[in-house]
Amino acid sequence: MLIGVFVLRMDVHWMGKASLFPWYLRGLAKWLGGIPIDRSKTNNTVEQMVGHFRDNENLVIVMTPEGTRDKVSQWKTGFYHIAHGAGVPIVLASVDMLRKEIEMGGSIDTTGNIDVDMRLIKDFYAGKVGVNESLG
C-alpha cells in the first residue's frame, strides 16, 4: 500500500501508539505521516482521531480494518467510529497479495447503521488475500 501511496504522491497519515514516537524519532515519524495516539487514556482513540479530523480538513488516514499488524479473526470497528464521528467517508483500498494488485474502491459515507455499512465494506474485501493471510 505504501508503494501505491508514494506513486500517487498522496499525503496520508497513520496512527501509532505514542511509544513509537520517542523524542529522537518523533520528528521523523511525524514527517512520515505518523500521528501519536495516547493509549494510556482508556477508550479515547476515536475521540482523539475525530479531533485530528476536526483540526485538519484535509487529513487522510490510512489504516487496516484489523486495527493491527497481527492476524486477527475479527475486524475492529474503530475506523468506522472515527469516520462516522468525524463525518468523513471511508475510502476503500486493498492490497491483494495473491493477485499482486492494489485496488482503489469507492467510498462509503457512514449511515450510523454499522451492520449495514460493515456489510458493504466487507463485500469489497471479500476474496482478497491480505499480507497476513499470504504469510501463514
DSSP file (Angstrom, degrees, kcal/mol; ACC not computed):
  #  RESIDUE AA STRUCTURE BP1 BP2  ACC     N-H-->O    O-->H-N    N-H-->O    O-->H-N    TCO  KAPPA ALPHA  PHI   PSI    X-CA   Y-CA   Z-CA
    1    1 A M     >        0   0    0      0, 0.0     4,-2.3     0, 0.0     5,-0.2   0.000 360.0 360.0 360.0 -38.4    0.0    0.0    0.0
    2    2 A L  H  >  +     0   0    0      1,-0.2     4,-2.5     2,-0.2     5,-0.2   0.878 360.0  54.4 -61.5 -36.4    2.9    2.4    0.8
    3    3 A I  H  > S+     0   0    0      1,-0.2     4,-2.9     2,-0.2    -1,-0.2   0.934 108.8  48.6 -61.8 -44.5    4.2    1.9   -2.8
    4    4 A G  H  > S+     0   0    0      1,-0.2     4,-2.4     2,-0.2    -2,-0.2   0.898 110.4  51.6 -60.1 -40.9    0.8    3.0   -4.1
    5    5 A V  H  <>S+     0   0    0     -4,-2.3     5,-2.3     2,-0.2     4,-0.4   0.914 113.0  44.6 -62.4 -44.1    0.8    6.0   -1.8
    6    6 A F  H ><5S+     0   0    0     -4,-2.5     3,-0.7     3,-0.2    -2,-0.2   0.915 113.2  50.0 -68.0 -42.8    4.2    7.1   -3.0
    7    7 A V  H 3<5S+     0   0    0     -4,-2.9    -2,-0.2     1,-0.2    -1,-0.2   0.907 115.8  42.5 -61.9 -41.9    3.4    6.5   -6.7
    8    8 A L  T 3<5S-     0   0    0     -4,-2.4    -1,-0.2    -5,-0.2    -2,-0.2   0.497 106.8-130.8 -82.7  -3.3    0.2    8.5   -6.4
    9    9 A R  T < 5 +     0   0    0     -3,-0.7     2,-0.3    -4,-0.4    -3,-0.2   0.900  42.8 174.4  53.2  46.5    2.0   11.1   -4.2
   10   10 A M      < -     0   0    0     -5,-2.3     2,-1.2    -6,-0.2    -1,-0.2  -0.615  34.9-134.6 -84.6 141.5   -0.8   11.0   -1.6
   11   11 A D        +     0   0    0     -2,-0.3    49,-0.3     2,-0.0     2,-0.3  -0.769  46.6 159.9 -94.6  89.6   -0.4   13.0    1.6
   12   12 A V        -     0   0    0     -2,-1.2     2,-0.3    47,-0.1    49,-0.2  -0.748  26.0-154.7-115.5 161.0   -1.5   10.3    4.0
   13   13 A H  B     -a   61   0A   0     47,-2.3    49,-3.1    -2,-0.3     2,-0.3  -0.844   2.7-155.5-128.5 164.5   -1.1    9.8    7.7
   14   14 A W  E     -b   34   0B   0     19,-2.1    21,-2.2    -2,-0.3     2,-0.3  -0.962  17.1-121.8-140.2 155.5   -1.1    6.8   10.0
   15   15 A M  E     +b   35   0B   0     47,-0.4     2,-0.3    -2,-0.3    19,-0.1  -0.763  31.0 170.7-100.1 144.4   -1.8    6.2   13.7
   16   16 A G  E     -b   36   0B   0     19,-2.1    21,-2.6    -2,-0.3     5,-0.0  -0.994  41.0 -93.8-148.9 150.0    0.7    4.7   16.1
   17   17 A K  E >   -b   37   0B   0     -2,-0.3     3,-2.7    19,-0.2    21,-0.2  -0.352  43.0-112.5 -63.6 147.4    0.8    4.3   19.8
   18   18 A A  G >  S+     0   0    0     19,-2.4     3,-2.2     1,-0.3    -1,-0.1   0.754 112.6  69.9 -55.5 -29.0    2.7    7.2   21.5
   19   19 A S  G 3  S+     0   0    0      1,-0.3    -1,-0.3    18,-0.2    -2,-0.1   0.691  88.8  64.6 -65.7 -16.2    5.6    4.9   22.5
   20   20 A L  G <  S+     0   0    0     -3,-2.7    -1,-0.3     1,-0.2    -2,-0.2   0.481  95.5  64.1 -80.0  -1.9    6.5    4.6   18.8
   21   21 A F    <   +     0   0    0     -3,-2.2    -1,-0.2    -4,-0.2     5,-0.1  -0.443  68.6 170.3-120.4  56.5    7.3    8.3   18.9
   22   22 A P    >>  -     0   0    0      0, 0.0     3,-2.1     0, 0.0     4,-1.9  -0.263  52.3 -98.6 -63.7 160.4   10.3    8.7   21.3
   23   23 A W  H 3> S+     0   0    0      1,-0.3     4,-0.5     2,-0.2    -2,-0.0   0.812 123.3  52.9 -52.6 -35.9   11.9   12.2   21.3
   24   24 A Y  H 34 S+     0   0    0      1,-0.2    -1,-0.3     2,-0.1     4,-0.1   0.640 121.6  30.2 -80.2 -12.7   14.7   11.1   19.0
   25   25 A L  H <> S+     0   0    0     -3,-2.1     4,-3.1     2,-0.1     5,-0.3   0.451  93.4  95.2-115.9  -6.6   12.3    9.7   16.3
   26   26 A R  H  X S+     0   0    0     -4,-1.9     4,-2.4     1,-0.2     5,-0.2   0.900  85.7  46.9 -56.7 -47.4    9.3   11.9   16.9
   27   27 A G  H  X S+     0   0    0     -4,-0.5     4,-2.2     2,-0.2    -1,-0.2   0.918 115.9  44.7 -62.3 -44.7   10.2   14.5   14.1
   28   28 A L  H  > S+     0   0    0      2,-0.2     4,-2.0     1,-0.2    -2,-0.2   0.923 113.0  50.7 -65.6 -45.2   10.9   11.8   11.6
   29   29 A A  H  <>S+     0   0    0     -4,-3.1     5,-3.0     1,-0.2    -2,-0.2   0.899 113.1  45.7 -61.8 -41.0    7.8    9.7   12.4
   30   30 A K  H ><5S+     0   0    0     -4,-2.4     3,-1.7    -5,-0.3    -1,-0.2   0.889 109.8  54.3 -69.3 -38.4    5.6   12.8   12.1
   31   31 A W  H 3<5S+     0   0    0     -4,-2.2    -2,-0.2     1,-0.3    -1,-0.2   0.858 105.5  54.5 -61.6 -34.4    7.3   13.8    8.9
   32   32 A L  T 3<5S-     0   0    0     -4,-2.0    -1,-0.3    -5,-0.1    -2,-0.2   0.387 133.2 -94.1 -80.0   3.6    6.4   10.3    7.6
   33   33 A G  T < 5S+     0   0    0     -3,-1.7   -19,-2.1     1,-0.3    -3,-0.2   0.492  71.9 155.5 101.8   4.7    2.8   11.0    8.5
   34   34 A G  E   < -b   14   0B   0     -5,-3.0    -1,-0.3   -21,-0.2   -19,-0.2  -0.387  26.1-164.7 -71.1 141.2    2.6    9.5   11.9
   35   35 A I  E     -b   15   0B   0    -21,-2.2   -19,-2.1    -2,-0.1     2,-0.2  -0.973  20.4-134.2-122.9 113.2    0.0   10.6   14.5
   36   36 A P  E     -b   16   0B   0      0, 0.0     2,-0.5     0, 0.0   -19,-0.2  -0.471  16.4-156.3 -72.0 136.7    0.8    9.6   18.0
   37   37 A I  E     -b   17   0B   0    -21,-2.6   -19,-2.4    -2,-0.2     2,-1.1  -0.956  14.0-135.3-114.7 126.2   -2.1    8.1   20.0
   38   38 A D    >   +     0   0    0     -2,-0.5     3,-0.8   -21,-0.2     6,-0.2  -0.698  24.4 178.7 -81.1 101.5   -2.1    8.2   23.8
   39   39 A R  T 3   +     0   0    0     -2,-1.1     4,-0.2     1,-0.2    -1,-0.2   0.511  67.0  80.9 -83.6  -4.5   -3.2    4.7   24.6
   40   40 A S  T 3  S+     0   0    0      2,-0.1     2,-0.7    -3,-0.0    -1,-0.2   0.749  77.6  78.0 -73.7 -21.3   -3.0    5.3   28.4
   41   41 A K  S X  S-     0   0    0     -3,-0.8     3,-1.1     1,-0.1     4,-0.2  -0.805  97.9-112.9 -89.1 118.7   -6.3    7.1   28.3
   42   42 A T  T 3  S-     0   0    0     -2,-0.7    -2,-0.1     1,-0.2    -1,-0.1  -0.269  79.2 -21.7 -60.9 125.4   -9.0    4.4   28.2
   43   43 A N  T 3  S+     0   0    0     -4,-0.2    -1,-0.2     1,-0.1     4,-0.2   0.760  96.1 117.3  52.7  38.1  -11.0    4.1   25.0
   44   44 A N    <>  +     0   0    0     -3,-1.1     4,-2.5    -6,-0.2     5,-0.2   0.223  35.7 104.3-117.3  18.2  -10.5    7.6   23.7
   45   45 A T  H  > S+     0   0    0      2,-0.2     4,-2.4     1,-0.2     5,-0.2   0.910  82.9  51.3 -60.5 -42.4   -8.6    6.8   20.5
   46   46 A V  H  > S+     0   0    0      1,-0.2     4,-2.7     2,-0.2     5,-0.2   0.942 111.4  47.0 -60.5 -47.5  -11.8    7.5   18.5
   47   47 A E  H  > S+     0   0    0      1,-0.2     4,-2.1     2,-0.2    -2,-0.2   0.890 110.7  52.6 -63.5 -39.0  -12.2   10.9   20.2
   48   48 A Q  H  X S+     0   0    0     -4,-2.5     4,-1.7     1,-0.2    -1,-0.2   0.933 113.1  43.7 -61.1 -45.0   -8.5   11.8   19.6
   49   49 A M  H  X S+     0   0    0     -4,-2.4     4,-2.3     2,-0.2    -2,-0.2   0.876 109.6  54.9 -71.5 -37.3   -8.8   11.0   15.9
   50   50 A V  H  X S+     0   0    0     -4,-2.7     4,-2.3     1,-0.2    -1,-0.2   0.908 108.1  52.4 -59.3 -39.9  -12.1   12.8   15.5
   51   51 A G  H  X S+     0   0    0     -4,-2.1     4,-2.0     2,-0.2    -2,-0.2   0.890 106.2  52.4 -61.8 -40.6  -10.3   15.8   17.0
   52   52 A H  H  X S+     0   0    0     -4,-1.7     4,-1.0     1,-0.2    -2,-0.2   0.909 110.9  47.4 -62.3 -41.8   -7.5   15.5   14.4
   53   53 A F  H  < S+     0   0    0     -4,-2.3     3,-0.4     1,-0.2     6,-0.2   0.894 110.5  52.3 -65.4 -38.9  -10.0   15.5   11.6
   54   54 A R  H  < S+     0   0    0     -4,-2.3    -1,-0.2     1,-0.2    -2,-0.2   0.872 112.6  45.5 -63.8 -36.2  -11.8   18.5   13.2
   55   55 A D  H  < S+     0   0    0     -4,-2.0     2,-0.4     1,-0.2    -1,-0.2   0.623 120.2  38.9 -83.2 -13.8   -8.4   20.4   13.3
   56   56 A N    ><  -     0   0    0     -4,-1.0     3,-1.7    -3,-0.4    -1,-0.2  -0.843  60.0-170.8-142.4  99.7   -7.3   19.4    9.7
   57   57 A E  T 3  S+     0   0    0     -2,-0.4    -1,-0.1     1,-0.3    -4,-0.1   0.654  89.3  52.5 -68.1 -14.6  -10.0   19.4    7.0
   58   58 A N  T 3  S+     0   0    0      2,-0.0    -1,-0.3    -5,-0.0     2,-0.1   0.235  78.8 135.7-102.7  12.8   -7.5   17.8    4.5
   59   59 A L    <   -     0   0    0     -3,-1.7     2,-0.4    -6,-0.2   -47,-0.1  -0.400  31.1-173.9 -68.6 132.9   -6.5   14.9    6.8
   60   60 A V        -     0   0    0    -49,-0.3   -47,-2.3    -2,-0.1     2,-0.4  -0.996   5.0-165.3-126.4 123.8   -6.3   11.4    5.2
   61   61 A I  B     -a   13   0A   0     -2,-0.4     2,-0.5   -49,-0.2   -47,-0.2  -0.919   6.6-154.9-111.7 133.3   -5.6    8.4    7.4
   62   62 A V        +     0   0    0    -49,-3.1   -47,-0.4    -2,-0.4     2,-0.3  -0.930  29.9 151.0-104.5 127.1   -4.6    5.0    6.2
   63   63 A M        -     0   0    0     -2,-0.5    -2,-0.0   -49,-0.1   -49,-0.0  -0.993  42.2-116.6-151.7 157.7   -5.4    2.1    8.4
   64   64 A T    >   -     0   0    0     -2,-0.3     3,-1.3     1,-0.1    15,-0.1  -0.706  23.9-127.7 -92.6 147.1   -6.2   -1.5    8.3
   65   65 A P  T 3  S+     0   0    0      0, 0.0    11,-1.7     0, 0.0    14,-0.2   0.747 108.9  65.3 -65.5 -20.1   -9.7   -2.7    9.4
   66   66 A E  T 3  S-     0   0    0      9,-0.2     8,-0.1     2,-0.2     3,-0.1   0.787  98.1-140.5 -70.4 -24.7   -7.9   -5.2   11.6
   67   67 A G  S <  S+     0   0    0     -3,-1.3     2,-0.3     1,-0.2    -1,-0.1   0.609  72.9  56.0  76.8  11.7   -6.5   -2.3   13.6
   68   68 A T  S    S-     0   0    0      2,-0.2    -1,-0.2     8,-0.1    -2,-0.2  -0.967  84.6-115.7-161.3 167.7   -3.2   -4.1   14.0
   69   69 A R  S    S+     0   0    0     -2,-0.3     2,-0.1    -3,-0.1    -1,-0.0   0.602  90.1  90.6 -86.4 -12.4   -0.3   -5.7   12.0
   70   70 A D  S    S-     0   0    0      1,-0.1     2,-0.3    -4,-0.1    -2,-0.2  -0.439  90.3 -97.7 -83.6 156.2   -1.2   -9.1   13.5
   71   71 A K        -     0   0    0     -2,-0.1     2,-0.3    61,-0.1    -1,-0.1  -0.554  47.6-175.7 -71.1 133.5   -3.6  -11.6   12.1
   72   72 A V        -     0   0    0     -2,-0.3     3,-0.1    -4,-0.1    -6,-0.0  -0.899  32.4-140.2-129.9 159.3   -7.0  -11.4   13.7
   73   73 A S  S    S+     0   0    0     -2,-0.3     2,-0.4     1,-0.2    -1,-0.1   0.674  90.1  31.9 -91.5 -18.5  -10.2  -13.4   13.4
   74   74 A Q  S    S-     0   0    0     -8,-0.1    -1,-0.2     0, 0.0     2,-0.1  -1.000  83.5-115.3-141.9 139.7  -12.5  -10.4   13.6
   75   75 A W        -     0   0    0     -2,-0.4    -9,-0.2    -3,-0.1     2,-0.2  -0.368  26.3-126.0 -69.5 148.8  -12.1   -6.8   12.4
   76   76 A K        -     0   0    0    -11,-1.7     3,-0.1     1,-0.1     4,-0.1  -0.561  11.0-144.9 -84.2 161.4  -12.1   -3.9   14.9
   77   77 A T     >  +     0   0    0     -2,-0.2     4,-2.1     1,-0.1     3,-0.5   0.302  69.3 105.2-113.9   8.7  -14.6   -1.1   14.3
   78   78 A G  H  > S+     0   0    0      1,-0.2     4,-2.6     2,-0.2     5,-0.2   0.881  78.1  57.1 -56.9 -39.8  -12.6    1.9   15.4
   79   79 A F  H  > S+     0   0    0      1,-0.2     4,-2.2     2,-0.2    -1,-0.2   0.884 107.9  48.8 -59.1 -37.9  -12.0    3.0   11.9
   80   80 A Y  H  > S+     0   0    0     -3,-0.5     4,-2.8     2,-0.2     5,-0.2   0.937 111.8  47.1 -67.3 -47.0  -15.8    3.1   11.3
   81   81 A H  H  X S+     0   0    0     -4,-2.1     4,-2.5     2,-0.2    -2,-0.2   0.850 111.6  52.0 -66.1 -34.1  -16.5    5.1   14.5
   82   82 A I  H  X S+     0   0    0     -4,-2.6     4,-2.3    -5,-0.2    -1,-0.2   0.960 112.5  44.8 -64.0 -50.6  -13.7    7.5   13.6
   83   83 A A  H  X>S+     0   0    0     -4,-2.2     5,-2.1    -5,-0.2     4,-1.1   0.920 116.5  45.8 -61.0 -44.6  -15.1    8.1   10.2
   84   84 A H  H  <5S+     0   0    0     -4,-2.8     3,-0.3     1,-0.2    -1,-0.2   0.923 114.2  47.7 -66.1 -43.8  -18.7    8.4   11.4
   85   85 A G  H  <5S+     0   0    0     -4,-2.5    -1,-0.2     1,-0.2    -2,-0.2   0.847 117.0  42.9 -65.5 -33.9  -17.7   10.7   14.3
   86   86 A A  H  <5S-     0   0    0     -4,-2.3    -1,-0.2    -5,-0.2    -2,-0.2   0.594 107.3-125.7 -87.6 -11.7  -15.6   13.0   12.0
   87   87 A G  T  <5 +     0   0    0     -4,-1.1    -3,-0.2    -3,-0.3    -4,-0.1   0.855  64.8 133.1  69.6  34.1  -18.2   13.0    9.2
   88   88 A V      < -     0   0    0     -5,-2.1    22,-0.4    -6,-0.2    -1,-0.3  -0.858  56.9-108.4-116.3 153.1  -15.7   11.7    6.7
   89   89 A P        -     0   0    0      0, 0.0     2,-0.6     0, 0.0    20,-0.2  -0.345  22.7-123.1 -75.1 159.4  -16.1    9.0    4.1
   90   90 A I  E     -C  108   0C   0     18,-2.8    18,-2.6    -2,-0.1     2,-0.6  -0.925  24.8-153.8 -98.1 118.2  -14.3    5.6    4.3
   91   91 A V  E     -C  107   0C   0     -2,-0.6     2,-0.4    16,-0.2    16,-0.2  -0.845  13.0-136.8 -96.4 125.1  -12.4    5.2    1.1
   92   92 A L  E     +     0   0C   0     14,-2.7    13,-3.6    -2,-0.6     2,-0.3  -0.664  34.0 156.1 -88.3 132.0  -11.9    1.5    0.3
   93   93 A A  E     -C  104   0C   0     -2,-0.4     2,-0.3    11,-0.3    11,-0.2  -0.985  14.9-169.8-148.6 149.9   -8.5    0.3   -0.9
   94   94 A S  E     -C  103   0C   0      9,-2.6     9,-2.4    -2,-0.3     2,-0.5  -0.979  23.0-145.9-143.4 155.9   -6.9   -3.1   -0.8
   95   95 A V  E     -C  102   0C   0     -2,-0.3     2,-0.8     7,-0.2     7,-0.2  -0.982  19.9-162.1-116.2 113.7   -3.6   -4.9   -1.4
   96   96 A D  E  >> -C  101   0C   0      5,-3.2     5,-1.8    -2,-0.5     4,-1.4  -0.855   5.9-172.1-100.1 105.5   -4.3   -8.4   -2.8
   97   97 A M  T  45S+     0   0    0     32,-3.4    -1,-0.2    -2,-0.8    33,-0.1   0.795  81.9  56.8 -69.9 -28.5   -1.2  -10.4   -2.2
   98   98 A L  T  45S+     0   0    0     31,-0.4    -1,-0.2     1,-0.2    32,-0.1   0.934 119.9  28.8 -68.2 -45.5   -2.5  -13.4   -4.3
   99   99 A R  T  45S-     0   0    0     30,-0.1    -2,-0.2     2,-0.1    -1,-0.2   0.545 103.3-127.9 -90.8  -8.5   -3.1  -11.3   -7.4
  100  100 A K  T  <5 +     0   0    0     -4,-1.4     2,-0.4     1,-0.2    -3,-0.2   0.937  63.1 137.5  58.6  48.4   -0.3   -8.8   -6.6
  101  101 A E  E   < -C   96   0C   0     -5,-1.8    -5,-3.2     2,-0.0     2,-0.5  -0.939  49.6-151.8-127.6 146.7   -2.8   -6.0   -7.1
  102  102 A I  E     -C   95   0C   0     -2,-0.4     2,-0.5    -7,-0.2    -7,-0.2  -0.981  23.3-168.0-110.6 127.8   -3.6   -2.7   -5.4
  103  103 A E  E     -C   94   0C   0     -9,-2.4    -9,-2.6    -2,-0.5     2,-0.6  -0.967  15.6-155.8-123.6 130.8   -7.2   -1.7   -5.8
  104  104 A M  E     -C   93   0C   0     -2,-0.5   -11,-0.3   -11,-0.2     2,-0.1  -0.918  21.9-171.9-100.2 119.6   -8.8    1.6   -5.0
  105  105 A G  E     -     0   0C   0    -13,-3.6   -11,-0.0    -2,-0.6    19,-0.0  -0.163  29.3 -82.1 -94.5-167.0  -12.6    1.1   -4.4
  106  106 A G  E     -     0   0C   0    -15,-0.1   -14,-2.7     1,-0.1     2,-0.3   0.064  48.4 -98.5 -79.5-162.7  -15.2    3.7   -4.0
  107  107 A S  E     -C   91   0C   0    -16,-0.2     2,-0.5     2,-0.0   -16,-0.2  -0.893  22.4-146.7-123.3 156.7  -16.1    5.5   -0.8
  108  108 A I  E     -C   90   0C   0    -18,-2.6   -18,-2.8    -2,-0.3     2,-0.6  -0.985   5.0-149.8-124.7 124.0  -18.7    4.9    1.8
  109  109 A D        -     0   0    0     -2,-0.5   -25,-0.1   -20,-0.2    -2,-0.0  -0.843  33.8-119.3 -87.7 122.6  -20.4    7.6    3.8
  110  110 A T        -     0   0    0     -2,-0.6     4,-0.1   -22,-0.4    -1,-0.0  -0.324  22.8-165.8 -66.5 144.0  -21.4    6.1    7.1
  111  111 A T        -     0   0    0      2,-0.2    -1,-0.1    -2,-0.0     3,-0.1   0.572  44.7-109.5-101.8 -14.7  -25.0    6.0    7.9
  112  112 A G  S    S+     0   0    0      1,-0.1     2,-1.2     2,-0.0     3,-0.1   0.189  93.9 108.4  97.0 -15.8  -24.7    5.1   11.6
  113  113 A N     >  -     0   0    0      1,-0.2     4,-2.5     2,-0.1     3,-0.3  -0.762  49.9-175.4 -93.5  90.2  -26.1    1.6   10.9
  114  114 A I  H  > S+     0   0    0     -2,-1.2     4,-2.8     1,-0.2     5,-0.2   0.823  76.1  57.1 -61.3 -34.4  -22.8   -0.2   11.5
  115  115 A D  H  > S+     0   0    0      2,-0.2     4,-1.4     1,-0.2    -1,-0.2   0.934 112.4  40.3 -63.7 -45.6  -24.2   -3.6   10.5
  116  116 A V  H  > S+     0   0    0     -3,-0.3     4,-1.6     2,-0.2    -2,-0.2   0.934 118.3  46.9 -67.5 -47.1  -25.4   -2.4    7.1
  117  117 A D  H  X S+     0   0    0     -4,-2.5     4,-2.0     1,-0.2    -2,-0.2   0.901 110.6  51.7 -64.7 -41.4  -22.3   -0.3    6.4
  118  118 A M  H  X S+     0   0    0     -4,-2.8     4,-3.1    -5,-0.2     5,-0.2   0.844 104.4  57.8 -66.1 -32.3  -19.8   -3.0    7.5
  119  119 A R  H  X S+     0   0    0     -4,-1.4     4,-2.1    -5,-0.2    -1,-0.2   0.920 107.3  48.0 -62.2 -42.5  -21.5   -5.5    5.1
  120  120 A L  H  X S+     0   0    0     -4,-1.6     4,-1.4     2,-0.2    -2,-0.2   0.911 114.1  47.0 -62.1 -42.9  -20.8   -3.1    2.2
  121  121 A I  H  X S+     0   0    0     -4,-2.0     4,-1.3     1,-0.2     3,-0.3   0.940 112.9  47.4 -65.7 -47.8  -17.2   -2.7    3.4
  122  122 A K  H  X S+     0   0    0     -4,-3.1     4,-1.0     1,-0.2    -1,-0.2   0.836 105.7  59.8 -65.6 -32.2  -16.7   -6.5    3.9
  123  123 A D  H  < S+     0   0    0     -4,-2.1     3,-0.4    -5,-0.2    -1,-0.2   0.888 102.6  53.4 -61.2 -38.2  -18.2   -7.2    0.5
  124  124 A F  H  < S+     0   0    0     -4,-1.4    -1,-0.2    -3,-0.3    -2,-0.2   0.900 113.2  42.6 -62.1 -40.5  -15.4   -5.1   -1.1
  125  125 A Y  H >< S+     0   0    0     -4,-1.3     3,-2.0     2,-0.1    -1,-0.2   0.549  84.5 122.6 -86.0  -7.7  -12.7   -7.1    0.6
  126  126 A A  T 3< S+     0   0    0     -4,-1.0     3,-0.1    -3,-0.4    -3,-0.0  -0.313  80.9  11.7 -58.4 131.9  -14.3  -10.5    0.0
  127  127 A G  T 3  S+     0   0    0      1,-0.3     2,-0.3    -2,-0.0    -1,-0.3   0.351  96.6 122.8  83.9  -6.1  -11.9  -12.8   -1.9
  128  128 A K    <   -     0   0    0     -3,-2.0     2,-0.7   -30,-0.1    -1,-0.3  -0.688  56.2-139.2 -89.6 143.7   -8.9  -10.6   -1.4
  129  129 A V        -     0   0    0     -2,-0.3   -32,-3.4    -3,-0.1   -31,-0.4  -0.899  19.9-154.3-107.3 112.9   -5.8  -12.1    0.2
  130  130 A G     >  -     0   0    0     -2,-0.7     4,-1.9   -34,-0.2     5,-0.1  -0.143  31.3 -96.1 -78.8 177.3   -4.1   -9.7    2.6
  131  131 A V  H  > S+     0   0    0      1,-0.2     4,-1.1     2,-0.2     3,-0.2   0.938 122.9  46.6 -60.8 -50.9   -0.5   -9.7    3.7
  132  132 A N  H  > S+     0   0    0      1,-0.2     4,-0.8     2,-0.2     3,-0.3   0.875 111.9  51.6 -63.7 -36.8   -1.0  -11.7    6.9
  133  133 A E  H  4 S+     0   0    0      1,-0.2     3,-0.4     2,-0.2    -1,-0.2   0.861 108.0  51.9 -66.5 -34.5   -3.1  -14.2    5.1
  134  134 A S  H  < S+     0   0    0     -4,-1.9    -1,-0.2     1,-0.2    -2,-0.2   0.712 107.8  53.8 -75.5 -19.5   -0.5  -14.7    2.5
  135  135 A L  H  <        0   0    0     -4,-1.1    -1,-0.2    -3,-0.3    -2,-0.2   0.654 360.0 360.0 -88.7 -16.5    2.2  -15.3    5.1
  136  136 A G     <        0   0    0     -4,-0.8    -2,-0.2    -3,-0.4    -3,-0.2   0.526 360.0 360.0-156.0 360.0    0.6  -18.0    7.0
